């Protein structure tokens, strides 16, 4: 084996050292090599002194002169530079940051004020462990629910997991009356009264708190598809909405869907696919019995199925706005809720009567603990 290959096998060396060995084997001087390759004597000197790297053109000329491939020269040069950099670069620092950025949407969490900015890997790991209430992020995020139980969120992406933990973190700052399941029927009735006008949504957090349910809104991160979630903390049940699609029918359907989960004591429900940006209520088919039940109860609590069936038989398929308004007034509910139900039943196209699908976000966020859309809750407010 040539001495140059032995040097290469032992450890990466500067190509200048290999060049010196190969020149010696040929018996060439620097001047002779300069004449043969057309490379200046100064450039050859700088390479031999380990002060210059091998360019692509130099690799081609050396390969032609010494009878080996240009790729070998490029490889020797690259390995040497990598070896030199590895001694100067904190590889562990880079690897640790990469791992943490895989586990959580760090950049967005910093931007939203969920964690502190400009942290080194050790500080960031500590900050994330506090946020996720975890002693070891490597073991996965386990979402705590009531009675000291935890559940995994394996089917959610990192941004959705972070959204759930933020909702739980904020919920612990809210106060509510003692929750009593037997009062949920009355709570539903009180909530339905508010569905007659968009502005009445501002009363929702107060009504829910009176019945023992904490209510908050967390703006979704960029890849969050969650419409709402229902879960329990030690103090009682919580409903969190994302309001990612701001329209009257979707808001009320999602709220009543989560209320159904609370009513039946479902420990955790993270719901996506309830609302579509263009189609409104567009519940995906689910196999979970609790989700089917929540979908049905959400629809019936707003517009009884028998009432809607009767309206469809009497008025359809040529629906007039005046008849929709009349029906909504009789039920004391906003016509947008009726339109959403009719669109879901495919009695109306998704472009019909869209003027009834009014926005509700500005009203509900005015009185609800809200994280997002300009509402930023600082860490000191959360008690550290």
N, C-alpha and C positions, 0 to 999 in steps of 0.2 A: 504494500500500500504506500503511495507517495506520501511524503512527509506532510504536504499541505492537507491531504485528506485526514491524516492522523490528527492534525491540529483541529480540523473541523469537527471530527468525531468527539474530541475531548471536551471542548467548550467553544462557544462562539468567539472568534477573534476578528480583529479588524482585517478587511481584505488586503490591506497593505502588507501585512505579515505574510499572507499567502503569496502575494505578488513577489515579495522578496525571495521566498523559497523557490518559486518557479523561474524567476530570472537567474538565480544561482544555478539551477539545474541546466538552464540553457547556456549559461556563461555570458549573459547579456549585461551590458552596463545600462545606466539610465539614459545615456545619450543614444545608444543603439535602439533601446525600446522606444524612445521618442521618434526616431527615424522610421522604425518599422510600423508603428501604430498611427503616426500622425498626431499624437497627443503631445502637448508641449512638455518640455522637461520640467518646468515648474509644477505642472499638474501632477506629473508622475511623482515628483518629490513630495508633494503634499499628501498623496495617497500612501506612499511608503512611510511617511512620518505619522500616519494615523490622523491627519488633520483634515482630510477630505473624504467624502463618500463616493461611491461608484454610481455614475449616472448611467442611463440606459445606453447612450452612445458609447461611453467608455467600456461598458460590459460587452457590447458587440465587437469593439476593436480588440479588446483583450482576448475574447473567445476565438477570434480569427487568428490572433498571433500565437496563442498557446495550444490551440486545437481542442479546447473544451467548449461547452455551450455558454452563451451569454447568461442563460438562466442561473448557472452556477454562481457567477459573479454577483448577480442581483440577489440570489439567496444568501450568500455569505454576508453581503453588505446588510441585507435586511435583518438577518439573525443577530448580527453584531449590534445594530442600532436598537433592536428590541431588547437585547440583553442589557444594554446601557440604560435604556429608559426604565426597565423593570426595577433597577436599583434606585432610581430617582423618584418613581411614582408610587404613591401609597395605594397599591392594588387592593388591599383590604378595605380601604376607605371607599373606593369606587364600587367594589362588590357589595359592601353593606348597604350603600345608598341604593344601588340597583335592586337589591332584595326588598328594601322598604318601599320603593316606588312600585314594585310589583304587587305588594300586599295591600297598598292603599292608594287612593288618588291624592297623593301628597300635595301636588301643586294647587289643585282646586281647594283642598282643605285649608291650606295656608291662605289662599285668596279670600275664602269665606270667613276667616278668623276662627276656624275650628281648632287649629293647632297653631303654635307660634311659628313665625317665619325664620329663615336663615339659621337653621340648626345644623350642627355636625351630626354624623351618623349616630353617635351615642345619645346625644340629646334628642334626636328625632325618634329613635327607638323608644326612649323613655316617654316621650310625648304621646306616641301612638299607643303604647301600652296603657297609659292613663286613659286615653280616649276610648279604647276598646275594653277597658277594665280587664286586662289580661296580664298574667305574669309571664307569658311566653307567646309571642306572636307566631312562632314556628308551629305551635300546636293548633293554630287556627282560631278564628274568632267565634266565640260561643256567646250567644245573645242571652243575657239573664232575663228570666221572667219571674213571676211571683212564686212564692213558697220555695225560694232558693233553687229553683230549677233553671236549667239552661237548655237552649236549643241551638243547632247549627244553622247557618245560612248558606249552605253549600250551593244552592241553586241560584244564588245572586252574584252579580259581578262585584268587584271591589268597591265601585262607587255606590252601588245599591246597599251594600253592607254598611258603608260609612253613613249613608243617609239614615238607615234604621237606628244606628247607634246615636247619631245626633238627635233624632227624634226622642229616643229614650232619655238621653242626657238632659234635654230641655224639659221633658215631661216631669222630671223629678223636682223642678222648680215651681210647678203649678199646684194650686190648692183646689180641693173639691170636697163636697159632702161625702159621707159614707155611702158606698155603693150598695144598693139592694136590688137584686135581679128582678124581684116582683114588681118593681116600679118602672120597668122598661116599657111596658105598654103605654103608660102615661107619658113617659118621655118621648116616645114616638109621636104621640098625638100633639104634644107641645111643639116638637120640631116641625111637624107638617104645617102648623099654623104659619110658620116663618117662610114656607115655600111659596107663599102667594105673591111676594114682591122681592126683587133682588136686594133692596136695602135692608130687609129684615134679617138677612144673613148675619148682620152685625151682632145679633142677640144670641147666636148659637153657642159661643163659649160659656156664656152665663147660664143658659138653660142646661147644657150638658153638665156643668159643674154642680148645679143644684141636684142633679140625679147621680152624682158621684163619678162622672166621666171627665177626664182631662182631655182637652182638645187643643191642638196646635197645628201649625202649617210650616213645612220646611220645603223651600224651593229645591227642585231636583238638581243634582249635578248633571254634567253634560250627557252621561250615558245611563242615567237613571230612567227606567221605564215604569216605575212604581206610581200608581194612582193614589193608593192609600194603604194604611196599615192599622191593625188593631192588635194591641198587646197589653200585658199587665206588668205593672211594677208593684212593689210591696204595698204602696199606698192605695192601689186600685187600678181600674182599667184606663186605657189611653187610646185615643183615636188621633192619628196623624195623617194629614193629606198633603199631597204635593202640588195640586192645582196646576199640573203641567199643561192641561188643556182647559182654558178658562171659558166655560160655557155653563149656562144655568142647569140644563138637564144632566150633564155629566157630574157637576158638583153635587147635586142632591142625590143622584143615584149612588155615587161613591160613598157619601156620608152615611146614607141609610144602609148600604152594604156593610160598612164597618160596624154600624150599630147592631146589625144582626149577629155579627161575630161576638160582640160583647154580650148581647142578650143570651146567647147560648154558652157563654163561658169558654169559647175557643181560645186557647192560650196564646196563640200567635197566628196572625194572618197577614201576609205581605202580598198585596194584590196588584197585579199589572194586567193590562189588556182589557180593563173595564171600559176605558174610554179611548176612542180613536180620534185623531186630530180632525179628520174630515167627516167621519160617520157618526160622531157623538157616541152614544151608548152602543158599544160593539163588543159585548162580552164574548170572549173566546170559550169554546167548548171545554168543560172541565170534567174530570172524573171524580174529583173530590166532592163528597156529599155535602160537606160544610159550605163549600163554595156555591154549589147549586142551590142550596137552601138560602144562602145570603143573597144570591141574585134574585131569586123569586120574592123573598121578603122585601128586598129593596124596591122592586117594582110595585108590589102590592101595597106597600106602606104609603106610596105616593099617589098611585092611581090603582084602585082595586081592579083586579083582572076582569071581574064580572061587569064593572062599569065601563071599562074600555072596550070589552067585547060588544056590549050593547051599543055603544057609540059607533063602533066600526060597522055594525050591521045596519044601523039607521042612516048613517051619513056617507059611508064609503061607497065607491072608491073616489068620488069627486068631492074632495074635502075643500070647504070654503073657510077662509080665515075667520069670518064672523061666527061660524058654527064652532070652530075650535075655541075661540074666546068665550063663547056662551057656555060651552062645556067646562072650560077651566074655571069660569066664575062660579058655576054651580058646585064644583068640587072645592072651591076656594084654594086654588093652586095656580101657579103661573102658567100661562099657555106654552111657554118654552118646555116645561116638563111634559106636557101632552104631546107636543111636536116630537120631542126626543123619543117618547114611547112609540109613537106612530112610525117614526123612521126605523126604530129597532125592529118593529113588526113588519117592516117593508110595505107599509100602507102609504108612506110618503117617500119620495126620493130624498137623498141626502142634501139636495140643493133647495128643497121646498121650504118656504116659510122660515128662512134662516134669520129673519129680523126678530123672531121670537127667542132665538137662542142667545140671549143677552149675557154679558159678562158679569161676574159676581165677585171677582178677586178683590177689587178695591174696597168693597163693603166689608167683606169678612176679615181681611187682613187689618182693617182699621181698629178692630177690637180684639183680635186673636194674637196670641204669642206667635210671632212669625219670624222665621229666619230666612231672609232672602228678599229680592226685589227692593234693595235699598235698606232693608231692616237687618242690621248686623248686631248680634248679641255678643258682647265681649266676654272673654274668659272670666274676668273678675266678677261679672254678674252671676256666673254660675257657681260661685263659691269656691273657685280654685279647682 
